[in-house]
């Protein structure tokens, strides 16, 4: 059967990242791993990063079993040298970097006065410094090629002031602000930089918290008009769109995937 031009166009749309090289941080599980699977299905070559080496290798293995080309780099991305090693590994494995998804994060969720200096630093390091160093390391390579897509994972709680999230919001708010500043600075270089801000999402971590502290999860979900937490696939779908060529005129935006918990 012959293939028409329309069929070929449709095929390219169903794999919008064919041949693109995508770095996904915090990819050993949860939303990061879901994003990696979505990008792989959409044709991307993957470089995965996480601080947990054993879980990262399991994640990479699951993706390879599905047919994806995957390179994995373990380390603490709040350190500049780890981010540099990640970029170098991507370039060595695949020759270029097209997409960076700054998903690494995970804050300590506590009432503000219950935090310790250690938990405050952990929250800032895991969320803001990881994104900052990865952007700073990857952007020159994108700039040299005149193309790049950076998608940060932010937080809807920055906008709605969710209970017990003040320190986490300080970190994720920094991520939001980093994206808008970089988006303007590098717009003329063919690089778009956006943030996806989810509300409560049905990650394995949230499900486990719900088993132990159901009232806490119910409280977080109570601000969502749709009356449920989001699904990881719903977040990954938006990331895949912003990481693609179709989103070429979208930059400097915070896109909420939140069931309406904040609007506008």
N, C-alpha and C positions, 0 to 999 in steps of 0.2 A: 504494500500500500504506500502510495507517495505521501510525502509530508508537505503540507502547504506552508506558506510564509506565516499564516495566522497560527498554525499549530506550533511552529518553531518559536514564535513570540510567546505563546502561552507556556511552552516548556521552559523558556528562560525565566519567565515570571515565577514559575513554581519552584525554581532553584535560584533565587535572586543573589546568592552569595557564591555562585560557582567560581572556583579558583581564587576567591578572596581568602586572605589570611587573617584570622581573628584571634586575638588574645582575650581570654576570659579569666578574670581573677576571682578568687574565692570559689573555685569551681569543683571542690571536692564533694559537694552535696547541696541540697536545698535548691534555692533559686539559681545559683550559679551553674549547677550541673544541668538544671532544666534549660537554661539559656544555651549551654553548650550543645545539648541534644538538638535544640531547635535550629541553631546555626548550622550544625552538621547536616541535618535533614535538608536545609536550604543550600547546601553545597560548600560550606566553608571548610577550609583547612584550619585546624585548631591548635592553639598553644594554650594550655591550661596551667594555672598557677594556684597554689594554696599553701598555707603554712603547715598543714597536716600531710606529711609525705605519704603515709600509708593509705589514708583515705583518698588522696589524690591519685595514687596509682590504681586503686580500685575503680575510681571514676573514669580514668583514662582507658582502662581495660574494657569497661562497659561500652564506651564509645567506639573503641576499635572493633569490638564484636559486632557492632551495628554497621561497620564498614567505613567509619570515619578515619581520616588521617589525623593523628593526634601526637603532639609532643607535650610533655609535662615537666614543669619546673617547680620544685618545692622551696619555700623560704619565706621569710618575714618581709613583706613588701612595704612595711613602714620604714624600712632602711633603704637608702638610695642605692647602695651597691646591689641589693637584691633585684630592684627594678631594672637596673642596668643589665644584670645577668639575664633577666627575663627577655628583654629586648634583643640582646645578643643571641640568645638561644632561638628566638623566633626567626631572626635573620639568617642564622646558620641553617636552620631546618628548612625554611621555605623561601628565603631570599627577600622577603618584604613584610611589611605590616600594614594592613588595610584598615583593620577594625580593632579598637580597644574597648572592652567592656569592663569598667571599674565596678565590680560587684563585691570585692573583698570588704568585709565589714563585720558587723555583729557587736552591738554595744552591750554594756551592762545596764539593764533597765531597773532603776531603783528610784525612790524618792530622792530628791537632790541632796538633802542633808544626810542621807544614809550612805552616800558615796564616800570612798576613801581617795586619797591622792592616786593610789594605784589604779582603782577602777576608772577614775576620770581619765588618766593617761591612756589606759587600755582603749577606752572608747574613742578618744581622739585619734590615737595611733591607727587603730584598725580601720577606721572609716575615712578620715581626712588625709592623713599622711600617705596611706596606700595610694589613694587617688592622685594626690599631688605628685608623688615621685613617679608614678607610672605615666602620667600625662607629660611631665617634664622630660622623661626619657624617650617617649615614643614620638612626640610631636615633631622633632627635627627630621625623623625618617619620613613621616607623612608629608612634611613641608617640602622636602627635597623631591618627592614624587608628584606633588600637586594634588594629592588626594588623601582623604582620611575620614574616618567616622569614629567618634568617641561617644560612648554612652555610659553615663554614670548611673548607678542605682542610688537614688536618694531616699526620701521618706516623706510620706504624706503628713506625718506627725509634725514636721517643721511648720506646716500651715495650720494645723488644727489644734496644736498645743496639747497633745494627748497626755494623760496622766502619767507621771513617773518618767517622762521622756526628755526632761530638760537637758541633761548632759548629752544624750544621744542626739537631740535636735541641734545642739551646738556643733557637733561633729558633722552631721548630715547637712545642716544649714551652710556650713563651710563648703561642702561638696557642691551644693546648689550654686553658691556664689562663685566658686572656682569655675564652674562650667560657663556661666554667663560672661565672665571676664575673658576667658580664653576664646569663647565663641566669637566675640567681637575682634579680638586681636588677630585671630587666624582665619577669619572668614574669607579673605582674599586669596588664601592659599589652598582653597578647595577642601578645607577641613571643616566638618560640622561637629558641634559638641553640644549634646543635650543630656537631660537628666530624666530618668523614669522614676516616679515617686509612688511606690505602692503603699497601700494601707496594710492592715493585718492580712497576712497571706498564709494559707494552709501549708506551711513547711513542716517537715518532721519535727522541728524544734517547737513550733507553735502547738502542734498536736500533742506533744509530750507535756507541754506546760498546761494544756487544757485538761489533761488527765489528772494532774496534780493540783492545779489551781483553776478550776473551771470558771469561778466567779471573775477572776482577773481577765480571762480571755473574753468572757461575755461582756465585760465592761468595755474592752477595746473595740469589740464588734458593734457595740450599741450605738456608736457614732456613725455607722455606715447605713445609709438609707436602704440599701438593698438587703440588709439584714443578714449578711454572711461575710466571711472572710474571702479574699481573692484566692484564685488558684495560681500556682506557679506558672502554668502554661499561659495564663492571661498576661502575666508580666513578660514572659519570654517572647510572646507575640509582638508586643510593642517594641521591645529591644531589637528584634529582628528587623522590623520596619525601619526604625531609626538608623540601624547599621547598614541599610541598603542604599543603592543608588537612587531609588525612587524618592528618598527623603532629602534630596539635594538642596531644597530651599527651606529646610527646617533646621534652625540652629539657635542656640541660646535659650532653649525652652525647657521648662519643667512640665513634663507630661504626667498627669496623675492617673494611675490605674487604681481606683479607690472606691468604686461602687457609689460614688457621690458624697463621700465623707467631707470633702471640700469641693467647692464649685467656683469656677473662674480663678 
